[in-house]
Amino acid sequence: MKMMRPLVLTMEAFGTYIEKTEIDFRKFGKQGLFLISGDTGSGKTTIFDGIMYALYGETSAGSGKNNTGRNGEMLRSDFADPKQLTYVELLFESGGHEYKVWRSPAYERPGYKSMKQAEVRWMEDGQETELKAADIDGKRTAGVIGRVREVLGLTADQFRQVAMIAQGDFKKLLVADTKTRSDIFKTIFDTKIYEYIQNRIAQDCKEAEGVYTELVAKVDRTIEGVELPDETELYKTGLQDLPEHLENRHLAFDDILEELHSLNQIEEKQAEDLHHQIESYTQTNNQYDNWYTAIEKNKRIIGQTYDGYVAHLDAYRQVKQEFVSAEAQNHSMEAQSTEPLMLRQAELQKQADSFVRLNEMEKELLFVEQVCHQAGKKRQDILETKKKLQKQTEELEQIVNPGDTSQVKLEKVQTEKKQIAERMQRLQELEKECQEIDHLEIKKQQMVVDNRSAFEKRNQANANYEEAIRNRNDQICGELAANLQEGTPCPVCGSKTHPEKAHCDGAVVTEEMVKKLRAAFDQADASFRRKENELGSLNGRLEEKRNQTTAAVMEMAAFTIPDQTVQADALIDEVRKLHVIWEKRTEKTEARLRTLEKEHRSYQEYKRQLGELRLQIKELEETEVRVTEEYQEADRSYTAKQAAAAQMRQEIRGDESDILKQLQQVRNEIAEVNRKKTEARDTYNKLAKELSALETNLKRDAEDQNMQYRQEWQLEKDVLSALETDSGEMNTSVNDESVIQKLPDSNQENDFADEQELEKQAGGYGECYTHFCTASTVLLEQISGQIERTIRKKNSVAIRHDAIAERLVKNKAAYSKLKKDYGAYLNIYKRYSKLQDLSQAALGNYKLETYIQEVYFDRIIDSANHRLRQIVCNQFELKRGQKTAGNRGLDLFVLDHRTGKERDVKTLSGGEAFVASLSMALGLADIVSANAAGVRIDTLFIDEGFGSLDSDILEQALNVLAELSESDHLVGIISHVEELKHRIDRQILVTKDHQGGSHVEIQV
């Protein structure tokens, strides 16, 4: 469970708190009661405002945007100096962590063109974060709830209900009507989600209705597309009711699906039977087409075969003559021998190969010698480079090994620079303060002149007034004396003798003139005293400002100024002298800083170079080992190859170029003899192959002609038999068996040397070819006629088949769509019906949101009655009214146990209403805490309301609050009730001075 406890509240220029004011709630501990007391308008409620404004940017009475409370700009102190910053800072504890929120409002500043912008800062466990205002307070449009809401788990409205019961808000929940109370619960308990559920149900119901209507229209359109056969066909199938069902559309969905399926099956069978008939005619035509094609193909093939046979026979005669001549030439060339030349060639080739091996070995010896030389040079270069690097390493180690002494000095100088910068900043501030003192002194001089002038005017007005009094008195006495007679008593002194009568020689002074002079004197006197007070106030401010600034200058300069009343120009001179001194120190410090930074960078560079040198040396050592091994291996190889080459030179005899020349001559002679032999043999073999191929072709041509003539004769016989069956016609002249009997016997071995036999065979094949060409032409004409008759019969059946097939395609598509939509139709209809019932239940006379709010309301009343019965000694309790017509169920009544009757809460007296409201507020706080992410507010503030209670009820109310505070709760009460001041020892006393500022004093 989250816990929230305010620790320290700091305010400045906020409300009546002009000066910086800090209220440390930690002094009251973690439980018990404490009182916030003070005169009316002293700033007690502003403490509540400060806490609320720091957390949420709103006051304890709510946001000022809707005229329900004061906003931040309104809370800026009217007595604050234009330069003084208005802010509130709250340190609080939650979940074992400390948080601090600092907030300053936006407000206008006299003497400034721009408005001071609002600011907010956030710290967690002493560390200031970089969160922006939107991250701290939340931004609804971006879905950000804000860090304050994350930590506390409460909105501003919930916090006001749980932690701060503001003045005048006690009876809001108690006497609110049903609608107002529903709006309060909607905000506090966020029951808008149930309103959303209600609206979502209505929306889903409407959407389901739209889907259902659209699907019905779709089904009806599909049914309209169903095509039926004529009435006679329908009666044959037993589906005569189908047209009526189609008229009823989706209302006869089941019947249409069943009967349409039966119709499709019947017509599918009819279409299949007609299709078989069409296929039968098609197969017959295909057979005749195949015969027609086969006869044409055979005719073409027989012609090609016969032409090939004649061409092969002519070629055979020509090749046979060439073959006899080539055979004789080949026998002559085979008699020549090349054996002596071959022996001489082998001997010369052996000597030439020796010279080749010697040349290759000398090339390898030269290459190995170069490798040895390069390896030796590379090794020497590595040694020299390694020596140079080792020397550089030793030099850098002397620099690096002592360590980086500049780092510590650098950090020290940086700290010193920062301190100097702070001093320079302070000097700038002091210079501004001195200028302010100078401004105040000039203002004081002017005010002294004005005060002296006012004093003189006041004295002159007083003299005028006193002179008028004297003249008026003299005038009155003169008027009285004019009527005095000797022996008559004086009305003033009673004397009957009047030796010296008064007389009035001046101007006449009336009573009205005296009153005007008196008024002029009072006005001049008031002006003088006001200016005198202003001068005194200015003197106080000037003296205070001068003392503070002088003390600050002395602290900065480390000396004492003898005259504490030193003038502003003298202070400015001192500040400027200090500024020059600290500027020089700044320059020296920056010079030292640059020097040390340069030394530090140099050290780091040397250190980096040293590391690179050590790495290079290590790599060179590894390379040195590898190069040494390569050099040794190359040297061993060179020695071995040098010995082998020397031995081979001793074994070789003769001249290499002469031997190669002789070898080439022998090779040329052998090649010429072999060329002639090969040419004669190739010619002989070529002609022999051609002759053999021609003999094979002639034999194959004879066999092919025999086979093709017999196949053609059998095919024609089959076609004639089919034509006789289909048309009743017969033509025997086409298929003459006597011609087949004249074919030569292709299986007899032919003697290709006998030319007369070959000519006889060619004549037989020519006669057969002529006969079959004539017979094929006649037969093809008969087949074409039969094909045309079959096509006419097939087209007649196809017309009936296509009509049924076209209708079947439409109806099967319609059936498929209807069957597919049938399940969706049932599901959507079922969902639509359920949503209709649910919508009537959730949006009827008694809504879902009202029911949820009643549950919360009952829990609040139970928690409130637990305290209320204790306070009023069970005299009465609160009770929720029963729901009636409309959106009811949130009415509140009083059950009076003294009468046993219920009555309206508005009949409660002032004291009764207060304790009932207090109980309701505490009950609401309990339920909100229980439902607001498990948040418990450990410090509760209650503003006013106890003045209307009698002593007994006050006692009980305090006992309830005391019990609440004893359970780890700290309860703060704002009240004017004198008895509370005596009952509650721990207090925050708020007082207000004559300048309008508030001050606090904590008594523990």
C-alpha angles and dihedrals in degrees: 000000000000117000126201123196124168110225111176130007119196123188133176129178085354117135109313093343101098098163124052106283125189123195113192108199090182088080089071093056123222101302144029137058129298130181129224106204137170144116123303110282093014093122106264096134089044087072088062090045091052093054093046094044093049092052103036109008089246134100127246090262094053137262119328092220092090096036091256096117146343122297127214095269091055091053095060109114114255089212096053120116112252089243093049115105119231112217146142125212125190126189111195140164127232132162094354093306132101120230131187125197121189119192135178123185129225114258144154118263122208110239094021125101097207128059118247106250124229117259136190131183132187131206129185121197091342096311119111113226130213094235117144125225092262090052092051101041098027131239116237096197091057095042093246113141093190134240093267091057091045093053099040099031090217137104120226092260092049091048091052090051094045106035108018125043099189127211112277093012097094097092098040095093093033100057099025117125121241095267094048092046090048090053090049092052091044089059100037099042095028093233088163085100089070090048086053090051090051091050091044091053090051091047093048090049091051091046091048089050090052092049091047092049092047092049092049090052090048092050092048091051089052092049090050088058093060111115120205132200119242120293093259092058091047092054090050089056094044092239098116091131094059096090091056092049091050089055090057090053116184092005088069094040096136095047093046092052093049097044095040089052090052092048091050091051092050094048091043088058091048091049090049092053092049089046090055090053091050090049091051091054089043092052091049091051091044089053092052089044090051091049091048091049093044093050091049090046093048090048090053094044093047089052092048092047093049092048090049091050092054092046093049091050092054092047091049092059093051097046093047091061092050092047094059091055095046092050092060093048092051093054090054096052095046089063093068118092130211100185098112091051091050093054092050091048092053093052094049092045091056091055092047092051090056091057091049092052091049092052092049092049092051090051091051090048091053092048093050090049090054091048091053091050094048092047091051093049092047090051092051091048091052092051092051093046091048090052092052092048092049090053091050090047092054090051093050093046089058088056099041104037096072087062135234104305091169095069096070091043090048093053090047093051091046089054089048090050091052091050091049090050090052089051091049090050090050090049090054089051091048091050090054090048090051089051089052089051089050089051090049091049091052089047090048092052090051091047091050089054091047091047093050090049091049090049091052091048090049092051091047091049089048092050091049091049094048092046090051090051091052092047091047092051091047090050092051091047091048091052091050093045092052090067097043119118130191111267092021114110116248109244089222107042101010094232116147093204121071111190096162115027120199118244135188118225100161132084119294112269116198129203089246091056090052092051091051092050089048090052091048090051093049090049093048090045092051091047090050094049092046091052090045090053091047090050090049092049090048090048089053093049091044093048092048092046092046093049093049094046093044091051090049092049091049090049091051093045095041092225138095124251106219095210109059090190093061114156125250096252090055091050090048090052090051092048092049091049088052089047090056091048093050092044089057090048088049091053092049092047093049090049090051089046092053091048093050092045089052091049090048092050090047091052092049090049092050090049091050092048091049091054092049092049092052091050091049091050090051091050091047091052091052090047090048092057092048094047092048091054091049091051093051093048092049091049093053091048091050093053093050095047092047091057093047092051092051092053092049092052090058092052099051120087133187135023118306097213094049092049092049091050093052091047092054092050092052091048091052093052093049091047093052094051092046091047093057092046091049093048093052093044093047092051091049093046093045093053091044090053092047091050092048091047092051092050089050091048093050091050091046091047090053092049092046092051092049092049095044094047091050092046090049091048091052092045091052090048091054093047093050090051091052092047090051090052096046099037106015093236126127131188112183095176089075096061106047111174093195091072092057090054091058093062114118116249104260093189093063115101108250122220101221090192090067105079095182091060091052091051092050091052091049091053092054093052091049093056092050092048092055093050096049093049091058095044094049093055093054093046094050090057091054092050092052092056093051092050092056093053093051093050092057092055092047094052092054091056093042093060091059091044095051093051091054093041093051092051091044092054091054095045095045090050089049091048091048092051092046093048090048092048094043095079092044090048092054093045094046092045090050092047092045091051092049093047090050090055092044092048092052089049097047099037101034128099092307113045128208094238091054091053092052091048090051089056091054091043092053090051091049092049092049091051091045094049091052088066098029095058089052093050097047095034093245093301092134142348139196123263134185117237121240118256117258135174115329128012096335138137101095098086117124127215138175119242104207108205090195092064100019090229136115122239140175117279088232088071091068116111121242094266093042091049090051096053091042090050091045090051091048091049092050090046091050089049090052094051095042090050090049092050102035099085091292095298120166121190108211095192119057125188124202120189118209128306100115094098092079095058127098118231096264096049090042088054092051093045091052090048090054091049090046090054089049091051093047090062094070093287127128112207122196120195128195110204145141092210107127093208091060090057089059095041098048114055099183108075146163106217113204118197133177125218127215091264092060097256125133127223131189132213122190117214115191 
